[in-house]
Amino acid sequence: LTLAEAGLQAAIAQKGSQSRSFRILHPTLGIRYIEADYGAVLDSDRNVVRVVGVNLDVTEREQAAEDLRQSNARLEHGLALLARQNEEISALGELGEILQSCADTEEIQTPIRTFMPALFHGSSGCFYLLRESNNKLDVVADWGIAVGSAPEFAATDCWAIRRGEVRWTDARDGLRSGHVNDAEHRGLAALCVPMIAQ
C-alpha cells in the first residue's frame, strides 16, 4: 500500500483519525509535498460508515523549511570558519613572537613543528633558511608525513624565490620547482612562500 492508502486503512481499522505526509509527482508541477488527514465516521454501534479525508499541498511550507535549514547550515559554516580564522590569526601571532625570541636555528624547529600542523591541517611542509652565501637553502624544520621537498637546494631551483612571489603548483603545472620531488610528492599540489625576516 502507498502511504496514502495505508493512512486510510489505518483510520478504518482503528476507527479514528490518521495523518500521513508523502510526496507525489505532478505531471506539470513536478514533485509536490502532501499532508493528508483522515477521520473515520462511526454510527451508533461504532461501525465505520465512511471516511472523511483532506489532502493539503504543503510544498511551499516544505520548501521554506528547507531554505531555512540551508540558511542555518551556511550560517553555522560561516561561524565555524570565522572561529577557525580567529584561531589561525592568534596562532600566527604567537608563532611570530616565539620565532623572534629564538636564539638560533635549532630553537626554531620546535615551534614550527608545533604550530604548522594546526595552521595547515592535513598538509606537510618545510621551513628553509637561506645560507649567508645567498645561494643555498637548508631545511631547519619540517612537519607532516610526506614533505616531498629536498632537504637543501639552490635558490635558483625554486620558482617562487626566483620570481619573488608566492607560487602554487599542481600536477597540471609543468613549471614545477626543482626542489619538489615528483616521485615522493605523488603529483600533489605544492605551495612555496618566500619570506623576509628582520
Order of alpha helices (4+ residues) and beta strands (2+ residues): alpha-beta-beta-beta-alpha-alpha-beta-beta-beta-alpha-beta-alpha-beta
